[in-house]
Amino acid sequence: MTNETTAPLLQSDLKSLELIGRGKVRDMYAVGENEILIVATDRLSAFDVVLPTPIPDKGRVLTNVSNFWFARTRGIVANHLSDTTLEQALPDAHERAPMVGRAVVARRLKPLPIESIVRGYLVGSGWNDYRKTGSVSGVTLPAGLINAQILPDPIFTPSTKAEVGGHDENISYEQSADLVGAEIAAEVRRLSLEIYVAARDFAAGRGIIIADTKMEFGLDDSGNIVLIDELLTPDSSRFWPMSEYRAGSNPPSFDKQYVRDWLDSIGWDRKSAAPGLPDDVVAETTAKYREAEALLTGSNG
């Protein structure tokens, strides 16, 4: 275990590999014909906008936490991680050094055009939808629920997958089946719920509530469903400290909610250029990511 923070990385610039694309947080490079190198940078997006200030250590935390969960869920579904090592993908030690701990080699797969969201608690956009319609993504819920309340059973509430700068839109299960086919949609829903329940129960033993989470799946050349991207990280999930949970209000999250709250406090309109983050907000956000990592994985670096 270490408390050492690596130099922040806002954007990678590898010369030996072909850049395929950049997402909100990750940069992707080709490794031969069948694999990709995925670099988790320290970029942070809030309200679908990438902020100009990096969060030191964030990319390493996301990578370590994802790898932890990928290992724990291998018995449920295959994941995208390759047997190719970082040393094999980046043989030059100087180029490889900044990537250690934040980059993985993965199989090149065909991503499904939906986000697989599982909600165990009524919060966020789900709470907003429920107040308007009594349902979330077409799933009718009991009347009288309050904000942040635990749901009778976890629900699968897919969304569209927006490009960088765009907004994901909640869709019904039936709409997801129209996009990916009925058989794949049914299996993705089953896998998503099974993974969430297993992770929820594990995290509860570490003092963390997983209120909701977002997963992504892809298909291999044989049409098999494979878990891709990231898994159960502070970016893709809403983690709450169990000791501070009270139904009716949102507990403090182990994620970028601290940044969202600060942006709201300064009156940012979410349309103009995103402001830089002050040092204290950056430091507190890094601390929250690292705390979630330590509690869940038992490690901190």
VENHU-V889645 format. One record per residue. N is the residue number from 1. RES is the residue in one letter. SS is DSSP state (helix for helix, strand for strand, loop for the rest). PHI is phi in degrees with one decimal (NA if undefined). OMEGA is omega as a letter, one per 20 degrees, with the letter a starting at -180 (* if undefined). Layout:
((N RES SS PHI OMEGA) (N RES SS PHI OMEGA))
//
This chain:
((1 M loop NA r) (2 T loop -141.1 r) (3 N loop -105.7 a) (4 E loop -76.0 r) (5 T loop -102.5 a) (6 T loop -77.8 r) (7 A loop -61.7 a) (8 P loop -66.0 r) (9 L loop -123.9 r) (10 L loop -81.2 a) (11 Q loop -154.7 r) (12 S loop -82.7 a) (13 D loop -149.8 a) (14 L loop -80.5 a) (15 K loop -91.8 a) (16 S loop -85.0 a) (17 L loop -123.3 r) (18 E strand -80.4 r) (19 L strand -72.6 r) (20 I strand -92.8 a) (21 G strand 177.8 r) (22 R strand -125.5 r) (23 G loop -95.9 r) (24 K loop -63.9 a) (25 V loop -122.0 a) (26 R strand -105.3 r) (27 D strand -106.9 a) (28 M strand -125.5 a) (29 Y strand -127.0 r) (30 A strand -78.6 r) (31 V strand -121.0 a) (32 G loop 66.9 a) (33 E loop -88.9 a) (34 N loop -117.1 a) (35 E strand -135.7 r) (36 I strand -135.7 r) (37 L strand -101.2 a) (38 I strand -108.7 a) (39 V strand -106.6 r) (40 A strand -87.8 r) (41 T loop -79.7 r) (42 D loop -99.9 r) (43 R loop -65.6 r) (44 L loop -132.1 r) (45 S strand -108.3 r) (46 A strand -137.8 a) (47 F loop 54.8 r) (48 D loop 66.6 r) (49 V strand -122.2 r) (50 V strand -79.3 a) (51 L loop -81.4 a) (52 P loop -77.2 a) (53 T loop -103.1 r) (54 P loop -75.5 r) (55 I loop -108.3 a) (56 P loop -53.0 r) (57 D loop 79.9 a) (58 K helix -61.3 a) (59 G helix -63.1 r) (60 R helix -66.1 r) (61 V helix -60.9 a) (62 L helix -59.4 a) (63 T helix -66.3 a) (64 N helix -64.9 a) (65 V helix -66.9 r) (66 S helix -59.3 a) (67 N helix -61.0 r) (68 F helix -59.6 a) (69 W helix -72.3 r) (70 F helix -57.8 r) (71 A helix -64.7 a) (72 R helix -74.0 a) (73 T loop -106.5 a) (74 R loop -60.3 r) (75 G loop -75.7 r) (76 I loop -95.7 a) (77 V loop -155.7 r) (78 A loop -67.7 r) (79 N strand -120.3 a) (80 H loop -81.4 a) (81 L strand -63.3 a) (82 S loop -99.5 r) (83 D loop -80.3 r) (84 T loop -67.4 a) (85 T loop -86.3 r) (86 L helix -62.8 r) (87 E helix -63.4 r) (88 Q helix -71.1 a) (89 A helix -74.9 a) (90 L loop -128.9 a) (91 P loop -66.6 r) (92 D loop -76.6 a) (93 A helix -62.9 a) (94 H helix -66.8 r) (95 E helix -71.0 a) (96 R helix -75.6 a) (97 A helix -51.6 a) (98 P loop -70.0 a) (99 M loop -91.6 a) (100 V loop -61.3 r) (101 G loop 88.5 a) (102 R loop -124.0 a) (103 A strand -124.1 r) (104 V strand -133.9 r) (105 V strand -98.1 a) (106 A strand -130.0 r) (107 R strand -69.8 r) (108 R loop -83.3 a) (109 L loop -126.6 r) (110 K strand -98.1 a) (111 P strand -66.3 r) (112 L loop -75.0 a) (113 P loop -83.3 r) (114 I strand -135.2 r) (115 E strand -96.8 a) (116 S strand -98.9 a) (117 I strand -108.0 r) (118 V strand -117.5 a) (119 R strand -117.6 r) (120 G strand -103.2 a) (121 Y strand -134.8 a) (122 L strand -92.0 a) (123 V loop -156.8 r) (124 G loop 65.6 a) (125 S helix -65.2 r) (126 G helix -64.5 r) (127 W helix -63.5 r) (128 N helix -62.2 r) (129 D helix -64.4 a) (130 Y helix -61.8 r) (131 R helix -62.8 a) (132 K helix -83.6 a) (133 T helix -125.5 a) (134 G loop 77.4 a) (135 S strand -143.4 r) (136 V strand -131.2 a) (137 S loop 50.9 r) (138 G loop 85.2 r) (139 V strand -93.3 a) (140 T strand -74.6 a) (141 L loop -114.4 r) (142 P loop -59.9 r) (143 A loop -72.5 r) (144 G loop 85.3 r) (145 L loop -71.8 r) (146 I loop -117.8 a) (147 N loop -56.0 r) (148 A loop 69.1 r) (149 Q strand -75.8 r) (150 I strand -67.7 a) (151 L strand -84.3 r) (152 P strand -54.8 r) (153 D strand -146.0 r) (154 P strand -59.9 r) (155 I strand -122.7 r) (156 F strand -95.4 a) (157 T loop -131.8 a) (158 P loop -68.5 r) (159 S strand -141.2 r) (160 T strand -72.7 a) (161 K loop -111.5 a) (162 A loop -85.5 r) (163 E loop -72.7 r) (164 V loop -56.1 a) (165 G loop 92.5 r) (166 G loop -94.6 a) (167 H loop -120.6 r) (168 D loop -65.8 r) (169 E loop -119.8 r) (170 N strand -63.7 r) (171 I loop -131.4 r) (172 S loop -81.2 r) (173 Y helix -59.3 r) (174 E helix -62.4 r) (175 Q helix -66.5 r) (176 S helix -65.2 r) (177 A helix -65.3 r) (178 D helix -64.4 a) (179 L helix -80.1 a) (180 V helix -117.5 a) (181 G loop 98.8 a) (182 A helix -62.8 a) (183 E helix -67.2 r) (184 I helix -67.1 r) (185 A helix -60.2 a) (186 A helix -63.5 a) (187 E helix -71.0 r) (188 V helix -63.0 r) (189 R helix -62.7 r) (190 R helix -61.8 a) (191 L helix -64.3 a) (192 S helix -61.4 a) (193 L helix -67.7 r) (194 E helix -64.8 r) (195 I helix -63.8 a) (196 Y helix -60.7 a) (197 V helix -62.5 r) (198 A helix -62.7 a) (199 A helix -70.1 r) (200 R helix -57.9 a) (201 D helix -69.5 r) (202 F helix -65.5 a) (203 A helix -63.1 r) (204 A helix -58.8 r) (205 G loop -71.5 r) (206 R loop -104.7 r) (207 G loop 82.6 a) (208 I strand -120.6 r) (209 I strand -93.2 r) (210 I strand -96.7 a) (211 A strand -70.3 r) (212 D strand -159.9 r) (213 T strand -156.2 a) (214 K strand -122.0 r) (215 M strand -123.8 r) (216 E strand -130.6 r) (217 F strand -128.2 r) (218 G strand -137.2 r) (219 L strand -119.2 r) (220 D loop -87.7 a) (221 D loop -63.8 r) (222 S loop -93.8 r) (223 G loop 84.1 r) (224 N loop -77.6 r) (225 I strand -81.9 a) (226 V strand -131.6 r) (227 L strand -77.7 a) (228 I strand -130.5 r) (229 D loop 69.0 r) (230 E loop -125.1 a) (231 L loop -144.1 r) (232 L loop 51.4 r) (233 T loop -98.8 r) (234 P loop -64.8 r) (235 D loop -84.1 a) (236 S loop -98.6 a) (237 S strand -137.9 r) (238 R strand -109.3 a) (239 F strand -99.9 r) (240 W strand -120.6 r) (241 P strand -70.2 a) (242 M helix -58.4 a) (243 S helix -67.9 a) (244 E helix -110.6 a) (245 Y loop -80.1 r) (246 R loop -142.0 r) (247 A loop -59.6 r) (248 G loop 115.7 r) (249 S loop -151.5 a) (250 N loop -77.4 r) (251 P loop -69.7 r) (252 P loop -64.8 a) (253 S strand -96.4 r) (254 F loop -86.8 a) (255 D loop -159.8 a) (256 K loop -82.9 r) (257 Q helix -59.7 r) (258 Y helix -59.1 r) (259 V helix -70.2 r) (260 R helix -57.8 a) (261 D helix -62.7 r) (262 W helix -66.2 r) (263 L helix -61.3 r) (264 D helix -66.2 a) (265 S helix -67.6 r) (266 I loop -93.8 r) (267 G loop 79.3 r) (268 W loop -61.6 a) (269 D loop -85.0 r) (270 R loop 67.6 r) (271 K loop -118.2 r) (272 S loop -72.6 a) (273 A loop -54.0 a) (274 A loop -67.2 a) (275 P loop -77.6 r) (276 G loop -70.7 a) (277 L loop -93.7 r) (278 P loop -69.5 a) (279 D helix -58.6 a) (280 D helix -69.0 r) (281 V helix -68.7 r) (282 V helix -61.3 a) (283 A helix -63.3 a) (284 E helix -67.8 r) (285 T helix -67.6 r) (286 T helix -56.8 a) (287 A helix -61.7 a) (288 K helix -67.7 r) (289 Y helix -61.5 a) (290 R helix -66.9 r) (291 E helix -65.6 r) (292 A helix -60.8 r) (293 E helix -59.4 a) (294 A helix -64.1 a) (295 L helix -66.3 a) (296 L helix -76.7 a) (297 T helix -98.3 a) (298 G loop 77.3 r) (299 S loop -130.0 r) (300 N loop -148.3 a) (301 G loop 123.1 *))
//
